[in-house]
Amino acid sequence: MVRTMLSAAFVAASLTAPVAAQDLGDIVGGVAREYLSMEQDRAAFEQAQSQGTLRSYQTYLQQFPRGRYSQQARDQIARLGGTTATRNDPYQGDTSGLSRQQRVSIQRQLNALGYSTNGADGNFGPGTRRAIALWQRDRGYSQTGSLSTAQANEILRGTGGTSAGTRVFETTSGSASGVGAAGAEGDLGLSRSQRSAIQASLTRQGYDTRGIDGVFGRGTRGAIAAWQQANGLQATGYLTASQADSLLR
């Protein structure tokens, strides 16, 4: 495999404009170093898998914080009840102990609030990091793209998108239901224009959304909850399919 890659690099280099021998050596050497790094990454993760311990996965992350298998290592660490904060981890402040379902719930909550994560699969990739940063910006937090424990709880509980005094995420029996309500709204796949139309409809009916921008932030959540309460509905601050249809008419 290494020989094939080196040969490919040599052929590619020879087909371009003439280069100095030193330059050609740099090209071949760079390919070899990249392949070696990939092999070291793979070998380190396989060793962690063979041991299957919390410490082994943490050691892998210390060596390859942004490696090819870093998310898998984080998932295993979370499953084993550990944390992934290391000196070299770019998401050191993140709540890596979250379960996969909690990460999915956070993504669905963010989508419901109007911050697209480009999917809700439990993996905090570039789309989710960007959505988190935008959510942090709108709430006056540092735009790190990583969640503190308090911020994760804020999103999971839905407190970041509701007005003060509104008892959301509670059923009549007092059990938490916000994640389910937010997830159900997120599944509607409302476009930004549809969310803007909903905000306009609420505003016309006297429920101030604090702007018509297609983003369901604190003002919109409070307006939805007030509208729901006035219509004898559970004031979750999140819309069901029938409620969205009613406001879009």
Summary of the structure (lengths in Angstrom):
residues: 249
radius of gyration: 24.2
end to end distance: 61.6
largest distance: 79.4
contacts: 718
relative contact order: 0.08
helix: 59%
strand: 1%
